[in-house]
Amino acid sequence: MRETFDRRVVPDAILHLLRRLGAHEDVRLAGGLALSGAHLAHRKSDDVDLFVRDADGHRRAIRVLQELVRADGGRAKLTCLLSRSEPRDLVDVMFLERAGHPPESDLELALMKDAGMDPGTLAWLLSQFPTSPLPSMLEPLSEEALRRYRDELATRMKRLATAVRG
C-alpha cells in the first residue's frame, strides 16, 4: 500500500467530496479508484465504488452524498456500475499481476463467488473482452500490449480448464 493516496487518479473535487462523506458515514473506498490511488498508481479513475456495512448505511450514505453534491452545485460526477466488461477492468488485472498477484491465485475465490464461472468460461469471456478504449493511464500502456495480455491470460485459463477436466 502506498503511503499517500495518488492524487492524479481522480480530481481533487471528488477526493474532497469523499472526505466529507466519510466524516458523516462509515464508507470504504473500493474498486479501481482504491486500487490505483492507494496501491498501484497505474491509471486514472472515472467512477467511485464505495462499500458500506448494511442497507441502512447505504441509505444514509446516499442521502448525505446527495446533500453534499447539492451543496457543491452538483459539480461532482459519480458512476456506480454493478456489472461491466470494460478495458479498465482488464487493465487492473494486468497491473495486479505485474505487482505479483496473478489471477490464478484468486481463481478459487472467484469460483466460490460465482459458481457458474470456471476457467474454460473465463477463457472464452477473455477472448471476447474489449481492449479499447484504454482508460486514462498514469503508467504507459498500449492497446496492443493489453490485447497481448488478454490473449495470453485466455490461453492460461484454457490450459487450466483442460487440466481440470483431464
Secondary structure, 3 states (H helix, E strand, C coil): CCCCCCCCCCCHHHHHHHHHHHHHCCCEEEHHHHHHHHHHCCECCCCCEEECCCHHHHHHHHHHHHHHHHHCCCCCCCCCCCCCCCHHHHHHHHHHHHCCCCHHHHHHHHHHHCCCCCHHHHHHHHHHCCCCCCCCECCCCCHHHHHHHHHHHHHHHHHHHHHHHC
